[in-house]
Amino acid sequence: MELIKLLGSKTKIQFLNAIDLKVKDLAGELVKTALTTGAGTHAAGITTFAVDSIKGFTAGDEIYIYDGTSNSAFTTVNAVISTPSKQLKLNGDHSAILTGASIKKNEAIEHLDEAINIYSKYRPLERNFKPETFAAGYSFDLPSNWEIDFSGIISIEHPIDSVPAVYIDKRDYEIYLNDSNAYKLRFKSSLASTFRMLYTIRHSFNVQNVISAPDSDFHCICNLASAKYLLAMASRYGQSSSALINADSVNYDNKTDQYRRLAKVYFGQAANWLGISVSDLDGTDLEQSSVASSQILDISNSDGKPTLLHSNLNPIINN
């Protein structure tokens, strides 16, 4: 039986709804919600909804409208109408949305993106690459979705489709910057036949807003996003701009420390799932949104075969 590594099926809206539930008791004032009280009317690229509230909404806001069906979508507010009745005008055709749908403006969106970057550091998306056209030589283009600040090579198979598989020693190739300031893959010896490269990229949402991460990691990513969201609120409401967790100095009667306390819980749950220490997640090193390629684990050993015990820095040098 052939085993296929499946991608996820969870949508961005499902993530945001789950994050809302995790932080709603402490972050409710930051989530602006309006409920539609009737069907939307579409005209000239704008859908108008009668709503129960317009508080907190302004033109240009990024929002999502959710009715529990596949019609749920992300869009922006075109206009906010207060009289004679409360209305929100949304860009796009959303006339199929059911009455009673929620329209939400949620700061969790930015923290979800940050959580996916952190998660990808420990469980990156693995992709295969084989040149569409091959010409013998030393230097080759990298995949079009290669991320300079993140991607790493796991293994390079050459010649391909051998049984057992044959891998090029990691010391016999490198990523380098050529004279045109383009990053390339270079081999120590010229290749006379094509190769297959296994490499990593970050997880992301596709055009349908479905994530590439497996469904089994859904709650892990939600926990990371919720923790980052809570730390951002701790920073906002706290006396210090630092949002680091210090369990020894927590005052549970203080709202700021309540944010930090709950964030620590969610970081702990995520760390337990990922099999790492919680200290790897609650430090300042994860405040950056991008992760250097040297932080990616290479799972190839000295003869190029996959293992989980070796690091590959895939050195980047100038030509």
BELFENUR-V605575 format. One record per run of one state. SS is the DSSP state (hx for helix, st for strand, lp for the rest). FROM is the first residue (numbers start at 1). TO is the last residue. If there is no record, write none. Layout:
SS_FROM_TO + SS_FROM_TO
//
This chain:
lp_1_10 + st_11_11 + hx_12_30 + lp_31_31 + st_32_36 + lp_37_40 + st_41_43 + lp_44_45 + st_46_51 + lp_52_61 + st_62_66 + lp_67_72 + st_73_81 + lp_82_86 + st_87_91 + lp_92_101 + st_102_105 + lp_106_107 + hx_108_122 + lp_123_124 + st_125_129 + lp_130_136 + st_137_141 + lp_142_152 + st_153_157 + lp_158_166 + st_167_167 + lp_168_169 + hx_170_172 + st_173_177 + lp_178_182 + st_183_191 + lp_192_195 + st_196_201 + lp_202_204 + st_205_205 + lp_206_209 + st_210_211 + lp_212_214 + hx_215_237 + lp_238_246 + hx_247_249 + lp_250_254 + hx_255_274 + lp_275_277 + hx_278_280 + lp_281_283 + hx_284_286 + lp_287_292 + hx_293_295 + lp_296_299 + st_300_300 + lp_301_305 + st_306_306 + lp_307_315 + st_316_318 + lp_319_319
//
